[in-house]
Amino acid sequence: MEVDAEPKTIAKPRGQSRRRFLHLAAAGAASLAADKVSLAQGVASKPVGEGGVVDVAIIGAGLAGLTAARDLRRAGCESLVVLEARNRVGGRTYNHDLGRGVVSEAGGQWIGPGQTAIADLARELEVDTFPSWYAGKSVVLAGDARVAQDFHGGTGGDETIGARLGELARGVPSGAPWKAKDATALDKLSYGEWLRQQGVKYEEGYFLALAAKLTLGGAPAQLGLLHYLSIINSAGCNYEQLEAFKGGAQETRFVGGSQVLSIKMANELGDKVRLSRPVRKIAGWDRDVVELHTDQGVIHARRVIVAMNPALCDRVVFDPPLPQGRAQLQQNWPASAPMRKTVHVYEKPFWRDAGYSGMVLQVGGPIFMAYDNSPPDASVGVLAAFVAPGMLPSDQRAAEQILSSTYAKAFGAEALKPKQFHDHDWGRVDPWTLQCIHPLPPGFWTTWGKALHPAVGRLIWSGTETADLWAGSMDGAVRSGHRAALQALAGLAQRSEVA
Ligand SMILES: Cc1cc2nc3c(=O)[nH]c(=O)nc-3n(C[C@H](O)[C@H](O)[C@H](O)COP(=O)(O)OP(=O)(O)OC[C@H]3O[C@@H](n4cnc5c(N)ncnc54)[C@H](O)[C@@H]3O)c2cc1C
């Protein structure tokens, strides 16, 4: 997929595909309530070779950017390019290769009920799914204490609190929390403060805090209540559906790992995907043709889909500067929400034979949650873990040993001899993620939320953070890609009206 030359000369879409492009452009324009659009002259631009301008440049080859590119292509728009900073696609999805066709996901991995956009994409790409393994007893470790309990795929949290959260979440639109009737009051509180007001006892508090950390990457004291409610709203206002394995967002995995979705899309797109092309500067976003300055030359485009999180957008130079609201949203978006995931590989998932689920929760230790991440045929046993940043040595061997002996406390001495160990610290590996999930603080949405969606000049904002539903998840990324493609088609259609 890597080519060095500028995008190739691309013919206008013709016949059936051209009609389809126009049809979809019209649908896109209508659905976005754009100004009146005339499609009489078509929307296809000059081929790239003529003037070297692409219709659409997409920044970021994660799920959002690749979905947008795929939609545009399927609508007949061939004049596009995807610029990716890394030397791989998939962004926050990344497969650890364990050999013999087995992978363990270092980033996003689970999907669940209601996440229909990513499920549909997987079906189209012929990527199968399989149920996550959670049967059996989980082990909670606290100092020398060890408790084994079957959570039956649930959260171990508090039903009353779950019901109250659900009730509040009903009034908070997932894609625009700042529009909630009580937005100002709700956004003053952190989730931690709210829990205190509910008189939550320590035991429930532990599980509730763990759930928030795993879902949103932040401790309750750092998380805005309004933000958390907007995410719960995506899950049908059902807190349990957000946090659980059984019937929840952790229920299902992809055969071959989640990154395979991006790899397949990139393969379809061929040389339209350009790797190792970080965009450093975007000039002339207020003009008809925008300049994208990469480490390997300048790309000119009529529309730009920016498919990366707002904190990363803030690393790009905009000339002229962005309007104040958008610039401040980017500047204040949390730029650090590190997550470290480790993988122990064993001969087989031996804990299952003894009636354990593979889940380990450690109070006051480095493990937030370890879980069985074995492949569907259980040909090897995989224990993956989310570990607390800063609580485990960065030295790989030392980290592996500490975790192995913790697993031995949970499941016995067999855990001391993993065949492989992998470690992916998203906070340290590269600068192209910055934050895994977005733990927005109190006050964020009501101050800057309004600037999240509106296009700025020729720039269309995408990426999971901009999704109307399931923001922060892989499903949200796909949804945001679909929406951005429609916005780009609508914009090009409008352009044709005045041509
Ligand atoms: C540890 C972890 C666990 C997770 N678990 C889950 C889960 O179980 N389920 C779930 O649904 N979600 C999960 N997520 C979240 C999910 O992975 C993301 O929401 C989703 O992958 C985001 O996709 P995206 O396309 O919006 O952004 P990204 O994947 O971040 O893609 C953005 C792309 O833009 C590129 N880029 C950045 N800056 C530039 C630049 N200047 N120029 C060019 N390219 C640039 C990046 O390299 C990247 O490839 C998890 C994430 C992490 C990290």
The ligand as a Gaussian input file, in Angstrom:
#p B3LYP/6-31G(d) Opt

LIG

0 1
 C       -5.664000      -0.057000      25.353000
 C       -6.941000       0.267000      24.627000
 C       -8.060000      -0.523000      24.838000
 C       -9.247000      -0.243000      24.164000
 N      -10.307000      -1.108000      24.298000
 C      -11.393000      -0.953000      23.514000
 C      -12.371000      -1.977000      23.409000
 O      -12.222000      -3.051000      23.978000
 N      -13.465000      -1.745000      22.632000
 C      -13.619000      -0.586000      21.912000
 O      -14.620000      -0.447000      21.214000
 N      -12.668000       0.372000      21.940000
 C      -11.560000       0.216000      22.698000
 N      -10.549000       1.132000      22.668000
 C      -10.748000       2.375000      21.897000
 C      -10.657000       2.145000      20.374000
 O       -9.495000       1.418000      20.087000
 C      -10.652000       3.491000      19.681000
 O      -11.821000       4.207000      20.038000
 C      -10.637000       3.427000      18.155000
 O       -9.736000       2.484000      17.682000
 C      -10.310000       4.831000      17.633000
 O      -10.290000       4.847000      16.240000
 P      -10.047000       6.231000      15.475000
 O       -9.916000       5.903000      14.037000
 O      -11.068000       7.218000      15.881000
 O       -8.680000       6.811000      16.057000
 P       -7.206000       6.175000      15.993000
 O       -7.276000       4.702000      16.026000
 O       -6.430000       6.856000      17.053000
 O       -6.674000       6.616000      14.566000
 C       -6.104000       7.880000      14.344000
 C       -4.951000       7.695000      13.371000
 O       -4.412000       8.975000      13.069000
 C       -2.998000       8.852000      12.984000
 N       -2.428000      10.187000      13.187000
 C       -2.346000      10.883000      14.331000
 N       -1.803000      12.089000      14.103000
 C       -1.525000      12.144000      12.771000
 C       -0.962000      13.151000      11.905000
 N       -0.572000      14.341000      12.361000
 N       -0.840000      12.858000      10.580000
 C       -1.245000      11.663000      10.086000
 N       -1.798000      10.685000      10.864000
 C       -1.947000      10.938000      12.184000
 C       -2.655000       7.870000      14.096000
 O       -1.398000       7.281000      13.888000
 C       -3.801000       6.877000      13.968000
 O       -3.493000       5.807000      13.104000
 C       -9.333000       0.882000      23.302000
 C       -8.199000       1.657000      23.083000
 C       -7.012000       1.351000      23.714000
 C       -5.783000       2.130000      23.380000

